[in-house]
Amino acid sequence: MEPSSQHPNPHQPPFFQLPAVPNSTAVLVLGILSIVFFCCCYGFLGLALGIIAIVLASQGLKKYSENPSAYSQGSFNNLKGGRICAIIGVILSALIFVVYLAIIIFSGTSWMYDTTYWQEILQEINK
């Protein structure tokens, strides 16, 4: 074994890792979750997660654009990927919301107030 492989060379500067762009990991996680949960809660959950991710991404992009050399490239790529996922999640959530809204509008809500409909359901349950 070489002695240099066991102990760091005192003449070399230590490895310096640049900090991550603020909120880059949060944006990536929220962006992915917005895609995963776009169909839950009539699209509201995916929409909320996507909007939060987009707001955090814009803050992170603003910080990065002020001084790009101060942050790691990997975290910037995470920020961009999370932003793209969030945009996709917002679009999917908005589409599913519009579909649910169209179903309600075109099918009507008269069935909710129809007493015979509910009586039939209660009779089925009591059987």
C-alpha positions in Angstrom: 0.0 0.0 0.0 1.2 3.4 -0.8 1.4 5.9 2.1 -0.3 8.6 0.0 -3.4 6.4 -0.4 -3.9 6.1 3.3 -3.3 9.7 4.3 -4.1 12.9 2.4 -1.2 14.8 1.0 -0.6 17.8 3.3 0.7 19.8 0.3 -2.5 19.6 -1.7 -5.5 21.8 -0.8 -8.5 19.9 0.6 -11.3 19.1 -1.8 -13.8 22.0 -1.9 -17.3 21.3 -2.9 -19.5 24.2 -4.0 -22.8 24.6 -2.1 -26.1 23.6 -3.7 -28.5 26.1 -5.2 -31.1 27.0 -2.5 -34.1 24.8 -2.6 -32.8 22.7 -5.5 -33.6 19.4 -3.8 -37.0 20.6 -2.6 -37.9 21.7 -6.1 -36.9 18.4 -7.6 -38.9 16.4 -5.0 -42.0 18.7 -5.2 -41.8 18.6 -9.0 -41.8 14.8 -9.1 -44.6 14.6 -6.5 -46.7 17.0 -8.5 -46.6 14.6 -11.4 -47.2 11.6 -9.2 -50.2 13.2 -7.4 -51.8 15.0 -10.4 -54.9 12.8 -10.3 -55.4 12.9 -6.5 -57.9 15.3 -5.0 -59.3 16.4 -8.4 -55.9 17.8 -9.4 -55.6 20.2 -6.5 -52.8 18.3 -4.8 -50.6 18.1 -7.9 -51.5 21.7 -8.7 -50.5 23.0 -5.3 -47.2 21.0 -5.2 -46.3 22.1 -8.7 -47.0 25.8 -8.0 -44.9 25.6 -4.8 -42.1 24.0 -6.8 -42.2 26.6 -9.5 -42.1 29.5 -7.0 -39.1 27.9 -5.2 -37.4 27.3 -8.6 -37.8 30.9 -9.6 -36.2 32.0 -6.3 -33.3 29.5 -6.8 -32.8 30.6 -10.4 -32.6 34.2 -9.3 -29.9 33.3 -6.7 -28.0 31.2 -9.3 -28.1 34.0 -11.9 -26.7 36.5 -9.5 -23.5 34.4 -9.1 -23.4 31.1 -11.1 -19.8 30.2 -10.0 -20.9 30.1 -6.3 -23.1 27.0 -6.8 -22.6 23.5 -8.0 -23.6 22.5 -11.5 -25.3 19.4 -10.3 -27.7 21.3 -8.0 -28.5 23.7 -10.8 -29.4 20.7 -13.0 -31.6 19.4 -10.2 -33.3 22.8 -10.0 -33.9 22.8 -13.8 -35.2 19.2 -13.8 -37.5 19.9 -10.8 -38.9 23.0 -12.5 -39.6 21.0 -15.7 -41.3 18.3 -13.6 -43.3 21.0 -11.8 -44.5 22.5 -15.1 -45.6 19.1 -16.4 -47.3 18.4 -13.1 -49.2 21.7 -13.2 -50.3 21.1 -16.7 -51.5 17.6 -16.0 -53.3 18.7 -12.8 -55.0 21.6 -14.6 -56.1 19.2 -17.3 -57.6 16.7 -14.8 -59.3 19.5 -13.0 -60.9 20.7 -16.2 -62.0 17.1 -17.0 -63.6 16.8 -13.6 -65.2 20.2 -14.0 -66.6 19.3 -17.4 -68.0 16.0 -16.0 -69.8 18.0 -13.3 -71.1 20.6 -15.7 -72.3 18.2 -18.4 -73.7 15.5 -16.2 -75.4 18.0 -13.9 -75.9 17.8 -10.2 -79.6 17.0 -10.3 -78.9 13.5 -9.2 -77.7 14.9 -5.8 -81.1 16.3 -5.1 -83.2 13.4 -6.4 -84.7 11.6 -3.4 -85.6 8.5 -5.3 -82.0 8.0 -6.3 -80.9 8.1 -2.6 -83.8 5.9 -1.6 -82.7 3.2 -4.1 -79.2 3.4 -2.8 -80.4 3.0 0.8 -82.6 0.0 -0.2 -79.6 -1.6 -1.8 -77.5 -1.1 1.3 -80.2 -2.5 3.6 -80.5 -5.8 1.6 
